[in-house]
Amino acid sequence: MRVKCVICDKIESIEDETLMAKRLRNRPIHTYMCKDCNERIKERTNARIETGNFRLYRAAENEDNW
């Protein structure tokens, strides 16, 4: 299956039988990010978390615990 990264528009191939391919076929809301973009976002997010000025907002299910 050919997929396109939503950030850098790089076109890659993934196996048709993988879980990611199934998610992309069955649920169009899911998007694909290449490994380079995924790593870059992960590194920058971790750097922002380490500064202490980053607050992660969780889903509504955690509001019951307040």
FIKOLZA-1660 file (N, C-alpha, C; in steps of 0.1 Angstrom, whole numbers, plus 5000, padded with zeros to 4 digits):
% residues 66
   i   px   py   pz ch aa at
   1 5009 4988 5000  A  M  N
   1 5000 5000 5000  A  M CA
   1 5009 5012 5000  A  M  C
   2 5006 5022 4992  A  R  N
   2 5013 5034 4991  A  R CA
   2 5007 5045 5000  A  R  C
   3 5015 5051 5008  A  V  N
   3 5009 5061 5018  A  V CA
   3 5018 5074 5017  A  V  C
   4 5011 5085 5021  A  K  N
   4 5018 5098 5020  A  K CA
   4 5018 5104 5034  A  K  C
   5 5029 5109 5038  A  C  N
   5 5031 5116 5051  A  C CA
   5 5023 5129 5050  A  C  C
   6 5016 5132 5061  A  V  N
   6 5007 5144 5061  A  V CA
   6 5016 5156 5064  A  V  C
   7 5028 5155 5069  A  I  N
   7 5036 5166 5072  A  I CA
   7 5046 5169 5061  A  I  C
   8 5054 5160 5056  A  C  N
   8 5064 5163 5046  A  C CA
   8 5060 5158 5032  A  C  C
   9 5049 5152 5030  A  D  N
   9 5044 5147 5017  A  D CA
   9 5053 5136 5011  A  D  C
  10 5061 5129 5019  A  K  N
  10 5069 5118 5014  A  K CA
  10 5060 5106 5011  A  K  C
  11 5062 5100 5000  A  I  N
  11 5054 5088 4997  A  I CA
  11 5062 5076 5000  A  I  C
  12 5056 5066 5008  A  E  N
  12 5063 5054 5012  A  E CA
  12 5054 5042 5009  A  E  C
  13 5059 5030 5010  A  S  N
  13 5051 5018 5009  A  S CA
  13 5051 5011 5022  A  S  C
  14 5039 5006 5026  A  I  N
  14 5038 4997 5037  A  I CA
  14 5031 4985 5033  A  I  C
  15 5033 4974 5041  A  E  N
  15 5027 4961 5038  A  E CA
  15 5012 4962 5039  A  E  C
  16 5004 4956 5030  A  D  N
  16 4990 4956 5030  A  D CA
  16 4984 4949 5043  A  D  C
  17 4991 4940 5049  A  E  N
  17 4985 4932 5060  A  E CA
  17 4988 4938 5073  A  E  C
  18 4995 4949 5074  A  T  N
  18 4998 4955 5087  A  T CA
  18 4986 4962 5093  A  T  C
  19 4987 4964 5106  A  L  N
  19 4977 4971 5114  A  L CA
  19 4975 4985 5109  A  L  C
  20 4986 4992 5106  A  M  N
  20 4985 5006 5102  A  M CA
  20 4978 5006 5088  A  M  C
  21 4980 4997 5079  A  A  N
  21 4974 4997 5066  A  A CA
  21 4959 4995 5068  A  A  C
  22 4955 4986 5077  A  K  N
  22 4941 4983 5079  A  K CA
  22 4934 4996 5085  A  K  C
  23 4941 5002 5094  A  R  N
  23 4935 5015 5100  A  R CA
  23 4933 5025 5090  A  R  C
  24 4943 5027 5081  A  L  N
  24 4942 5037 5070  A  L CA
  24 4930 5034 5060  A  L  C
  25 4929 5021 5058  A  R  N
  25 4918 5017 5048  A  R CA
  25 4904 5019 5054  A  R  C
  26 4902 5015 5067  A  N  N
  26 4889 5014 5073  A  N CA
  26 4885 5027 5080  A  N  C
  27 4894 5035 5084  A  R  N
  27 4890 5047 5091  A  R CA
  27 4898 5059 5085  A  R  C
  28 4892 5066 5076  A  P  N
  28 4899 5077 5069  A  P CA
  28 4904 5088 5078  A  P  C
  29 4899 5089 5090  A  I  N
  29 4903 5099 5099  A  I CA
  29 4918 5097 5103  A  I  C
  30 4922 5085 5103  A  H  N
  30 4936 5082 5107  A  H CA
  30 4945 5087 5096  A  H  C
  31 4956 5093 5100  A  T  N
  31 4966 5098 5090  A  T CA
  31 4979 5091 5092  A  T  C
  32 4988 5092 5082  A  Y  N
  32 5001 5085 5082  A  Y CA
  32 5012 5096 5084  A  Y  C
  33 5021 5093 5093  A  M  N
  33 5033 5101 5094  A  M CA
  33 5045 5092 5092  A  M  C
  34 5055 5096 5084  A  C  N
  34 5067 5088 5082  A  C CA
  34 5075 5088 5095  A  C  C
  35 5085 5079 5096  A  K  N
  35 5093 5077 5108  A  K CA
  35 5101 5089 5111  A  K  C
  36 5106 5096 5101  A  D  N
  36 5114 5108 5104  A  D CA
  36 5105 5119 5111  A  D  C
  37 5094 5122 5105  A  C  N
  37 5085 5132 5111  A  C CA
  37 5080 5128 5125  A  C  C
  38 5077 5115 5127  A  N  N
  38 5073 5110 5140  A  N CA
  38 5084 5112 5150  A  N  C
  39 5096 5108 5147  A  E  N
  39 5107 5110 5156  A  E CA
  39 5110 5125 5159  A  E  C
  40 5109 5133 5149  A  R  N
  40 5111 5148 5151  A  R CA
  40 5100 5154 5161  A  R  C
  41 5088 5150 5159  A  I  N
  41 5077 5155 5168  A  I CA
  41 5079 5149 5182  A  I  C
  42 5083 5136 5183  A  K  N
  42 5085 5130 5196  A  K CA
  42 5097 5137 5204  A  K  C
  43 5108 5140 5197  A  E  N
  43 5119 5147 5203  A  E CA
  43 5115 5161 5208  A  E  C
  44 5108 5169 5199  A  R  N
  44 5105 5182 5203  A  R CA
  44 5094 5183 5214  A  R  C
  45 5085 5173 5214  A  T  N
  45 5075 5172 5225  A  T CA
  45 5082 5169 5238  A  T  C
  46 5091 5160 5238  A  N  N
  46 5099 5156 5250  A  N CA
  46 5107 5168 5255  A  N  C
  47 5113 5176 5246  A  A  N
  47 5121 5188 5250  A  A CA
  47 5111 5198 5256  A  A  C
  48 5099 5200 5251  A  R  N
  48 5090 5209 5257  A  R CA
  48 5085 5204 5271  A  R  C
  49 5083 5191 5272  A  I  N
  49 5079 5186 5285  A  I CA
  49 5090 5188 5296  A  I  C
  50 5102 5187 5292  A  E  N
  50 5114 5189 5301  A  E CA
  50 5115 5204 5306  A  E  C
  51 5110 5213 5298  A  T  N
  51 5111 5227 5303  A  T CA
  51 5101 5230 5314  A  T  C
  52 5091 5222 5316  A  G  N
  52 5081 5224 5327  A  G CA
  52 5070 5234 5323  A  G  C
  53 5070 5239 5311  A  N  N
  53 5060 5248 5306  A  N CA
  53 5049 5241 5297  A  N  C
  54 5050 5228 5297  A  F  N
  54 5041 5220 5288  A  F CA
  54 5031 5214 5297  A  F  C
  55 5018 5215 5293  A  R  N
  55 5007 5208 5300  A  R CA
  55 5000 5199 5290  A  R  C
  56 4999 5187 5293  A  L  N
  56 4992 5177 5284  A  L CA
  56 4978 5176 5288  A  L  C
  57 4969 5180 5279  A  Y  N
  57 4955 5179 5282  A  Y CA
  57 4950 5165 5277  A  Y  C
  58 4944 5158 5287  A  R  N
  58 4939 5144 5284  A  R CA
  58 4924 5145 5279  A  R  C
  59 4919 5133 5276  A  A  N
  59 4905 5132 5272  A  A CA
  59 4896 5135 5283  A  A  C
  60 4883 5137 5281  A  A  N
  60 4873 5140 5291  A  A CA
  60 4871 5130 5302  A  A  C
  61 4876 5118 5300  A  E  N
  61 4875 5107 5310  A  E CA
  61 4883 5111 5322  A  E  C
  62 4893 5119 5321  A  N  N
  62 4901 5122 5333  A  N CA
  62 4895 5134 5341  A  N  C
  63 4885 5141 5335  A  E  N
  63 4879 5152 5343  A  E CA
  63 4871 5147 5355  A  E  C
  64 4867 5134 5354  A  D  N
  64 4859 5129 5366  A  D CA
  64 4868 5127 5378  A  D  C
  65 4881 5126 5376  A  N  N
  65 4890 5124 5387  A  N CA
  65 4894 5137 5394  A  N  C
  66 4890 5148 5390  A  W  N
  66 4893 5161 5396  A  W CA
  66 4886 5163 5408  A  W  C
% end
